[in-house]
Amino acid sequence: MTDPRPLHVLIAGGGLAGLATAQGLLKSGHTVEVFERDADLDRKQGYYLHFNAIGGEALRRCLPDDLFALYQQTSRQNYDRHQSIVLDDQLNELSSREHMGPPNDGPVPHTGVHRRTLRQVLSARLGPAMHTGSPVVSFVEDADGVTATLADGSTARGDVLVGADGIRSAVRTQLLPQVPVIPTGIRGIGVYGRTPITPELDALMPDILDQGVLMAVDRKGSRLLIANFRPRRAADEAAADLAPDVVLDPVAGYIMVSCSLSEGTVVPPVAEWTDQTAVDLRESMLAALEGWHPAARAIVAGVELESMFAIPFGFLEPADDWASSRVTIVGDAAHGMLPTLGMGANLALNDAALLVDQLDRVARGEAELVEAIGTYEEQMREITYPILRMTLDHDKNFGGGALEEASGDRHAG
């Protein structure tokens, strides 16, 4: 066995998986450097993230107590049903299924988070260990460590390199060049936006819309994804109380929306968006919801134009077992998947907790480094690959198959 000592870990990517890994390693006494391609946290990546006990308990493992409490208190308010629910176009329930994961009980169950708030919590106290605007583009491994090369030509040296740089990961591309990104789409999901919860809109909405992430569908093929976010406590107030050194942006209650577009609507590449693009897309959404419940149409009509963006979905074909080394991958870099089951963020955080546990074994002298990384990779594949495969059939798996049934009825007619 190696001599017990803390490790110095390089992390490519400052998303949820990379930051959780950094926090967990620091909590255990290791040192880290995080290299994030974005210059700040302003890039539009999404809003509400559904959490279950897999992701929530991984955060408990990785975060110090006060930051974990801050995550809990800035999460969404409790809801009565921990289920995926499918509605019809009049917002009546069609079908439901239990959320995946272990029991999610207790006084503060895991519900969901505002992505930006969680990323701010996860980046708290990293200080000079966080390098923004500095993506890792390649690496060289030797017997004593790993040297990562950054986009500006500079290098960093560590015991381990963790690729947490997303589905189009430069680290994975070099580590596993045989694993390409497979672009695809999900009917009715792809253009996202955010609608403020005003008193007038709140009065229109049926109570069932407070039960988590829901999908509504009509018999013409239009779909509406709805997830409202009402935090347990205001983010800035919770931070001032629980972790005064942490700055969180205030977040008012909102509804995350993704909706079908009317037939023939083309979504231009992000580089080609103009001020008119969001206006046209919102109007196309409203046209797709002709005849729907007034609350559904009001939710879409209220989408803030500046909040809208499109996600080019893709997934990774699960890679066969590979030779472990000082370089490994977590989150979307390891198992980028479709958002079908709301499991991507949960599994990414679970990766972080699993990897930290294994690197702690090395630091205690209980395992060789490459052996421990291999154990993490085996655990990660065993947990995530079956779920990745399930996400590829959205209609079958969302809401107990109601979307599949609606699709079948439509084709039969």
ChimeraX attribute file (.defattr): number of C-alpha atoms within 10 A of each C-alpha:
attribute: neighborCount
match mode: 1-to-1
recipient: residues
	/A:1	10
	/A:2	12
	/A:3	12
	/A:4	14
	/A:5	13
	/A:6	19
	/A:7	19
	/A:8	19
	/A:9	26
	/A:10	27
	/A:11	31
	/A:12	30
	/A:13	29
	/A:14	27
	/A:15	25
	/A:16	25
	/A:17	32
	/A:18	30
	/A:19	28
	/A:20	28
	/A:21	32
	/A:22	31
	/A:23	30
	/A:24	26
	/A:25	26
	/A:26	20
	/A:27	15
	/A:28	17
	/A:29	15
	/A:30	19
	/A:31	17
	/A:32	24
	/A:33	21
	/A:34	28
	/A:35	25
	/A:36	24
	/A:37	20
	/A:38	16
	/A:39	11
	/A:40	9
	/A:41	14
	/A:42	8
	/A:43	9
	/A:44	15
	/A:45	12
	/A:46	18
	/A:47	20
	/A:48	22
	/A:49	23
	/A:50	23
	/A:51	25
	/A:52	24
	/A:53	20
	/A:54	21
	/A:55	25
	/A:56	22
	/A:57	19
	/A:58	21
	/A:59	26
	/A:60	17
	/A:61	22
	/A:62	28
	/A:63	25
	/A:64	16
	/A:65	13
	/A:66	12
	/A:67	22
	/A:68	19
	/A:69	18
	/A:70	24
	/A:71	28
	/A:72	25
	/A:73	21
	/A:74	26
	/A:75	30
	/A:76	26
	/A:77	21
	/A:78	19
	/A:79	14
	/A:80	9
	/A:81	15
	/A:82	22
	/A:83	19
	/A:84	22
	/A:85	25
	/A:86	26
	/A:87	24
	/A:88	21
	/A:89	22
	/A:90	16
	/A:91	22
	/A:92	13
	/A:93	16
	/A:94	19
	/A:95	18
	/A:96	19
	/A:97	17
	/A:98	12
	/A:99	22
	/A:100	17
	/A:101	13
	/A:102	9
	/A:103	12
	/A:104	19
	/A:105	10
	/A:106	7
	/A:107	7
	/A:108	14
	/A:109	20
	/A:110	25
	/A:111	23
	/A:112	28
	/A:113	24
	/A:114	24
	/A:115	20
	/A:116	21
	/A:117	22
	/A:118	23
	/A:119	20
	/A:120	18
	/A:121	24
	/A:122	27
	/A:123	22
	/A:124	18
	/A:125	13
	/A:126	16
	/A:127	9
	/A:128	9
	/A:129	15
	/A:130	21
	/A:131	19
	/A:132	16
	/A:133	15
	/A:134	21
	/A:135	23
	/A:136	29
	/A:137	18
	/A:138	17
	/A:139	19
	/A:140	13
	/A:141	17
	/A:142	10
	/A:143	8
	/A:144	10
	/A:145	17
	/A:146	21
	/A:147	19
	/A:148	25
	/A:149	18
	/A:150	19
	/A:151	14
	/A:152	11
	/A:153	10
	/A:154	10
	/A:155	13
	/A:156	15
	/A:157	18
	/A:158	20
	/A:159	20
	/A:160	26
	/A:161	29
	/A:162	25
	/A:163	27
	/A:164	32
	/A:165	28
	/A:166	24
	/A:167	22
	/A:168	17
	/A:169	22
	/A:170	21
	/A:171	27
	/A:172	25
	/A:173	18
	/A:174	14
	/A:175	20
	/A:176	14
	/A:177	10
	/A:178	12
	/A:179	16
	/A:180	17
	/A:181	18
	/A:182	13
	/A:183	10
	/A:184	11
	/A:185	13
	/A:186	17
	/A:187	13
	/A:188	20
	/A:189	21
	/A:190	19
	/A:191	20
	/A:192	21
	/A:193	25
	/A:194	27
	/A:195	22
	/A:196	18
	/A:197	19
	/A:198	12
	/A:199	8
	/A:200	9
	/A:201	16
	/A:202	14
	/A:203	11
	/A:204	14
	/A:205	18
	/A:206	14
	/A:207	9
	/A:208	16
	/A:209	19
	/A:210	19
	/A:211	18
	/A:212	23
	/A:213	24
	/A:214	23
	/A:215	26
	/A:216	24
	/A:217	26
	/A:218	21
	/A:219	17
	/A:220	13
	/A:221	15
	/A:222	22
	/A:223	25
	/A:224	27
	/A:225	21
	/A:226	23
	/A:227	23
	/A:228	24
	/A:229	27
	/A:230	22
	/A:231	21
	/A:232	15
	/A:233	17
	/A:234	18
	/A:235	23
	/A:236	17
	/A:237	17
	/A:238	22
	/A:239	24
	/A:240	14
	/A:241	10
	/A:242	16
	/A:243	16
	/A:244	12
	/A:245	11
	/A:246	17
	/A:247	17
	/A:248	22
	/A:249	13
	/A:250	11
	/A:251	17
	/A:252	13
	/A:253	17
	/A:254	21
	/A:255	24
	/A:256	25
	/A:257	24
	/A:258	25
	/A:259	28
	/A:260	26
	/A:261	27
	/A:262	18
	/A:263	11
	/A:264	7
	/A:265	12
	/A:266	10
	/A:267	17
	/A:268	11
	/A:269	10
	/A:270	12
	/A:271	6
	/A:272	8
	/A:273	12
	/A:274	10
	/A:275	9
	/A:276	9
	/A:277	16
	/A:278	21
	/A:279	15
	/A:280	14
	/A:281	22
	/A:282	24
	/A:283	15
	/A:284	19
	/A:285	25
	/A:286	21
	/A:287	16
	/A:288	23
	/A:289	25
	/A:290	13
	/A:291	13
	/A:292	18
	/A:293	17
	/A:294	16
	/A:295	18
	/A:296	24
	/A:297	18
	/A:298	17
	/A:299	24
	/A:300	24
	/A:301	15
	/A:302	17
	/A:303	23
	/A:304	15
	/A:305	19
	/A:306	11
	/A:307	15
	/A:308	21
	/A:309	21
	/A:310	18
	/A:311	15
	/A:312	12
	/A:313	18
	/A:314	19
	/A:315	23
	/A:316	21
	/A:317	18
	/A:318	18
	/A:319	14
	/A:320	10
	/A:321	10
	/A:322	11
	/A:323	9
	/A:324	18
	/A:325	20
	/A:326	22
	/A:327	23
	/A:328	23
	/A:329	29
	/A:330	30
	/A:331	28
	/A:332	24
	/A:333	26
	/A:334	31
	/A:335	25
	/A:336	25
	/A:337	31
	/A:338	23
	/A:339	18
	/A:340	20
	/A:341	21
	/A:342	20
	/A:343	24
	/A:344	25
	/A:345	24
	/A:346	24
	/A:347	26
	/A:348	29
	/A:349	27
	/A:350	29
	/A:351	29
	/A:352	32
	/A:353	26
	/A:354	22
	/A:355	27
	/A:356	26
	/A:357	18
	/A:358	21
	/A:359	26
	/A:360	23
	/A:361	16
	/A:362	24
	/A:363	20
	/A:364	14
	/A:365	16
	/A:366	16
	/A:367	19
	/A:368	16
	/A:369	24
	/A:370	18
	/A:371	15
	/A:372	22
	/A:373	25
	/A:374	20
	/A:375	15
	/A:376	25
	/A:377	24
	/A:378	14
	/A:379	14
	/A:380	23
	/A:381	19
	/A:382	11
	/A:383	14
	/A:384	23
	/A:385	16
	/A:386	11
	/A:387	19
	/A:388	25
	/A:389	15
	/A:390	16
	/A:391	21
	/A:392	18
	/A:393	16
	/A:394	18
	/A:395	19
	/A:396	16
	/A:397	18
	/A:398	24
	/A:399	24
	/A:400	19
	/A:401	19
	/A:402	25
	/A:403	27
	/A:404	17
	/A:405	16
	/A:406	19
	/A:407	18
	/A:408	12
	/A:409	12
	/A:410	13
	/A:411	11
	/A:412	7
	/A:413	7
